[in-house]
Amino acid sequence: MILRVILNHNMRISYAALMVCFITIAAAGSIQRNLEMDRDKVEKEVDEELRPDVGLDYEPDKDGIQLDVPDGVAALESNKENHPEQDAHLDVPENIVPLDNIRDSEAGDDKLHFDEDVVHLDEKIESPDEINMHHTLEVMFDESLDREVAPPDHIAAVKMERDGDQNSNYHKEVFLGKEMEKFKNGDYEGYQQKEKLKDIFTAVDLNTDGFLDEAELTDWVLTKTREHFYEARMNNEKTFRLIDLDGDEKVTWNEFISQFLSEKGMNKRDVYTQLDSGESVKVPEDLENKIQELREKWIQVQEVGKKFLTVSEFFDFQHPETSKDSLKLLVEDILHDMDTDNSNDITVQEYVAMAPNADVDIVQDIWVASRREEFRKIIDINKDGKVGVEELEAYLDPLSRTMAGQEARQLIGFGDTNEDGKLTLREILENSEFYTGSKLYNYAQSIHEEF
């Protein structure tokens, strides 16, 4: 009897415990469902609130996510696999999009027709058969891309311009590097300029002795030159992709000249189509010499037997100063322009653009004096009064350690007030106009605080 009571009592306890478990589980399930409902409600509200800001038209049961894109570009269907019958289409601007219906042509040589003459070029168009849409979009939306495809007239970190004139920014380019544009544009206040110069001084002063000597500045000049080269290579690849619309890593003359003329206001599609069909292309008369010049430079770097440039060859076309072989082409161009008597060398009179028998020593003009000094002290290595091809090439070679050392000595000369052959931070700040192009007018007031 006692045993039965104990058993009944234990059974009632177990039953009660079991009921408690069931109630707990049910309550937990209800809480979870409520949380999920609340989460869905919150997500929906957040989605509805953000959608106008991010420009999403969200219809997941119909067409997937469609992105609002800039005018002139139709959005690609994101659920292409669900709509195989629909082809992705890009309605891109005429000056960028490859032609839709270009055909391979054997009609004849391409032509550029000037107002007076017809210039026959030896290359037929090699039209892309397929469009690399990802490549085209990537080029279109690259905001850092410089749209000019012709080789630049100004060559950073080289002492001469393409026309033989002195590069007036050379000293600042190899001292300030990328910071030069910010100094030039006035982006820095006086105290910021001082801080930037202090940063540069610290970077150049490798042995941390508080002085910049010739060896340290020579290394710095070469470092800044290589930075300019790297930037030029990056820009070259972007420009190459702009022209290489089919992404085949080749650029033909017709692709290049069509893009070039589109930058001058002509319709790229029309130019490309006319060249493809063998028709003449009329161009403004003032572009005749420029196109002939570009064509000559193109042929110089184009490999014999081929009708296109690779990305490295296009780099030589854009920046001949970056390799030994193409540097010779730049030297030849400058020598051709300056050598008025066709003697295959340059005299000091030719270098300062004066008459052959003119006495340049009596001219007081500052520009002439600067050119005269440059010619006699730096370029004319053997001091025979003439500059030949080898001397001009050595002078223009931006990675020549000899010329970098010469520039280091000039940089020291700008600010070496105590003539000890070295620069201190104080000397640079006191003579900042020679290094940055602007004078730190408030420097004298704060000089005692700095030192």
MOTA-V200903 format. One record per residue. N is the residue number from 1. RES is the residue in one small letter. PSI is psi in whole degrees, -180 to 180 (* if undefined). Layout:
# MOTA-V200903
{{N & RES & PSI} {N & RES & PSI}}
This chain:
# MOTA-V200903
{{1 & m & -49} {2 & i & -41} {3 & l & -42} {4 & r & -41} {5 & v & -42} {6 & i & -43} {7 & l & -46} {8 & n & -41} {9 & h & -43} {10 & n & -35} {11 & m & -41} {12 & r & -37} {13 & i & -43} {14 & s & -41} {15 & y & -42} {16 & a & -42} {17 & a & -39} {18 & l & -40} {19 & m & -42} {20 & v & -40} {21 & c & -46} {22 & f & -43} {23 & i & -41} {24 & t & -44} {25 & i & -43} {26 & a & -42} {27 & a & -41} {28 & a & -41} {29 & g & -42} {30 & s & -42} {31 & i & -44} {32 & q & -42} {33 & r & -41} {34 & n & -41} {35 & l & -42} {36 & e & -41} {37 & m & -43} {38 & d & -42} {39 & r & -44} {40 & d & -40} {41 & k & -43} {42 & v & -45} {43 & e & -39} {44 & k & -43} {45 & e & -41} {46 & v & -42} {47 & d & -44} {48 & e & -34} {49 & e & -38} {50 & l & -26} {51 & r & -43} {52 & p & -30} {53 & d & -38} {54 & v & -5} {55 & g & 34} {56 & l & 133} {57 & d & 97} {58 & y & 109} {59 & e & 78} {60 & p & -24} {61 & d & -4} {62 & k & -73} {63 & d & 13} {64 & g & -162} {65 & i & 128} {66 & q & 130} {67 & l & 133} {68 & d & 127} {69 & v & 166} {70 & p & 157} {71 & d & 141} {72 & g & -3} {73 & v & 120} {74 & a & 138} {75 & a & 142} {76 & l & 141} {77 & e & 125} {78 & s & -21} {79 & n & 52} {80 & k & -34} {81 & e & -24} {82 & n & -10} {83 & h & 65} {84 & p & -18} {85 & e & -11} {86 & q & 128} {87 & d & 137} {88 & a & 137} {89 & h & 136} {90 & l & 122} {91 & d & 87} {92 & v & 162} {93 & p & 148} {94 & e & -32} {95 & n & 1} {96 & i & -40} {97 & v & 138} {98 & p & 155} {99 & l & 144} {100 & d & -34} {101 & n & 39} {102 & i & 137} {103 & r & 155} {104 & d & 131} {105 & s & 140} {106 & e & 22} {107 & a & -29} {108 & g & -176} {109 & d & 148} {110 & d & 156} {111 & k & 144} {112 & l & 120} {113 & h & 117} {114 & f & 174} {115 & d & -31} {116 & e & -41} {117 & d & 169} {118 & v & 121} {119 & v & 120} {120 & h & 123} {121 & l & 155} {122 & d & 9} {123 & e & 128} {124 & k & 152} {125 & i & 142} {126 & e & 93} {127 & s & 141} {128 & p & 135} {129 & d & -30} {130 & e & 147} {131 & i & 128} {132 & n & 94} {133 & m & -41} {134 & h & -42} {135 & h & -44} {136 & t & -45} {137 & l & -40} {138 & e & -41} {139 & v & -43} {140 & m & -38} {141 & f & 10} {142 & d & 98} {143 & e & -19} {144 & s & -2} {145 & l & 126} {146 & d & 120} {147 & r & -10} {148 & e & 123} {149 & v & -16} {150 & a & 149} {151 & p & 137} {152 & p & 145} {153 & d & -35} {154 & h & 133} {155 & i & 112} {156 & a & 143} {157 & a & 22} {158 & v & 141} {159 & k & -22} {160 & m & 151} {161 & e & 172} {162 & r & -29} {163 & d & 5} {164 & g & -7} {165 & d & 159} {166 & q & 143} {167 & n & 102} {168 & s & -17} {169 & n & 4} {170 & y & -49} {171 & h & -42} {172 & k & -35} {173 & e & -39} {174 & v & -6} {175 & f & -45} {176 & l & -25} {177 & g & -135} {178 & k & -20} {179 & e & -14} {180 & m & -44} {181 & e & -37} {182 & k & -38} {183 & f & -43} {184 & k & -39} {185 & n & -2} {186 & g & 28} {187 & d & -20} {188 & y & 137} {189 & e & 172} {190 & g & -47} {191 & y & -31} {192 & q & -38} {193 & q & -43} {194 & k & -42} {195 & e & -40} {196 & k & -41} {197 & l & -36} {198 & k & -40} {199 & d & -43} {200 & i & -44} {201 & f & -46} {202 & t & -39} {203 & a & -37} {204 & v & -35} {205 & d & 77} {206 & l & -35} {207 & n & 4} {208 & t & 37} {209 & d & 2} {210 & g & 8} {211 & f & 149} {212 & l & 114} {213 & d & 179} {214 & e & -42} {215 & a & -43} {216 & e & -42} {217 & l & -32} {218 & t & -47} {219 & d & -39} {220 & w & -43} {221 & v & -45} {222 & l & -36} {223 & t & -47} {224 & k & -35} {225 & t & -44} {226 & r & -34} {227 & e & -41} {228 & h & -39} {229 & f & -42} {230 & y & -44} {231 & e & -40} {232 & a & -39} {233 & r & -39} {234 & m & -44} {235 & n & -35} {236 & n & -43} {237 & e & -37} {238 & k & -43} {239 & t & -40} {240 & f & -44} {241 & r & -31} {242 & l & -38} {243 & i & -38} {244 & d & 76} {245 & l & -26} {246 & d & -1} {247 & g & 29} {248 & d & 11} {249 & e & 27} {250 & k & 142} {251 & v & 123} {252 & t & 165} {253 & w & -39} {254 & n & -37} {255 & e & -44} {256 & f & -50} {257 & i & -29} {258 & s & -43} {259 & q & -41} {260 & f & -46} {261 & l & -29} {262 & s & -30} {263 & e & -17} {264 & k & 12} {265 & g & -1} {266 & m & 160} {267 & n & 117} {268 & k & -40} {269 & r & -44} {270 & d & -43} {271 & v & -46} {272 & y & -42} {273 & t & -43} {274 & q & -41} {275 & l & -37} {276 & d & -38} {277 & s & 1} {278 & g & 11} {279 & e & 165} {280 & s & 148} {281 & v & 120} {282 & k & 130} {283 & v & 156} {284 & p & 143} {285 & e & -32} {286 & d & -8} {287 & l & -5} {288 & e & -53} {289 & n & -38} {290 & k & -43} {291 & i & -41} {292 & q & -40} {293 & e & -45} {294 & l & -40} {295 & r & -42} {296 & e & -43} {297 & k & -37} {298 & w & -47} {299 & i & -33} {300 & q & -36} {301 & v & -12} {302 & q & 130} {303 & e & 138} {304 & v & 132} {305 & g & -9} {306 & k & 156} {307 & k & 36} {308 & f & 166} {309 & l & 141} {310 & t & 175} {311 & v & -36} {312 & s & -38} {313 & e & -37} {314 & f & -32} {315 & f & -41} {316 & d & -36} {317 & f & -41} {318 & q & -41} {319 & h & 78} {320 & p & -16} {321 & e & -9} {322 & t & -5} {323 & s & 154} {324 & k & -45} {325 & d & -47} {326 & s & -23} {327 & l & -35} {328 & k & -35} {329 & l & -40} {330 & l & -42} {331 & v & -44} {332 & e & -41} {333 & d & -46} {334 & i & -42} {335 & l & -41} {336 & h & -40} {337 & d & -31} {338 & m & -24} {339 & d & 82} {340 & t & -25} {341 & d & 7} {342 & n & 38} {343 & s & -1} {344 & n & 22} {345 & d & 173} {346 & i & 131} {347 & t & 168} {348 & v & -34} {349 & q & -41} {350 & e & -35} {351 & y & -33} {352 & v & 10} {353 & a & 50} {354 & m & 171} {355 & a & 150} {356 & p & -37} {357 & n & 11} {358 & a & 145} {359 & d & 100} {360 & v & -15} {361 & d & -21} {362 & i & -5} {363 & v & 130} {364 & q & -5} {365 & d & 133} {366 & i & -42} {367 & w & -45} {368 & v & -43} {369 & a & -40} {370 & s & -44} {371 & r & -41} {372 & r & -44} {373 & e & -42} {374 & e & -45} {375 & f & -50} {376 & r & -36} {377 & k & -27} {378 & i & -53} {379 & i & -46} {380 & d & 84} {381 & i & -44} {382 & n & 3} {383 & k & 39} {384 & d & 7} {385 & g & 4} {386 & k & 153} {387 & v & 118} {388 & g & -173} {389 & v & -46} {390 & e & -40} {391 & e & -42} {392 & l & -36} {393 & e & -41} {394 & a & -39} {395 & y & -37} {396 & l & -15} {397 & d & 108} {398 & p & -16} {399 & l & 14} {400 & s & 124} {401 & r & -30} {402 & t & -47} {403 & m & -32} {404 & a & -36} {405 & g & -38} {406 & q & -42} {407 & e & -37} {408 & a & -41} {409 & r & -36} {410 & q & -42} {411 & l & -39} {412 & i & -42} {413 & g & -28} {414 & f & -33} {415 & g & 2} {416 & d & 78} {417 & t & -30} {418 & n & 2} {419 & e & 45} {420 & d & 6} {421 & g & 12} {422 & k & 166} {423 & l & 137} {424 & t & 166} {425 & l & -39} {426 & r & -42} {427 & e & -37} {428 & i & -43} {429 & l & -37} {430 & e & -25} {431 & n & 38} {432 & s & -26} {433 & e & -27} {434 & f & -22} {435 & y & -27} {436 & t & -15} {437 & g & -3} {438 & s & 146} {439 & k & 136} {440 & l & 88} {441 & y & -28} {442 & n & 8} {443 & y & -40} {444 & a & -32} {445 & q & -28} {446 & s & 5} {447 & i & -38} {448 & h & -27} {449 & e & -32} {450 & e & -34} {451 & f & *}}
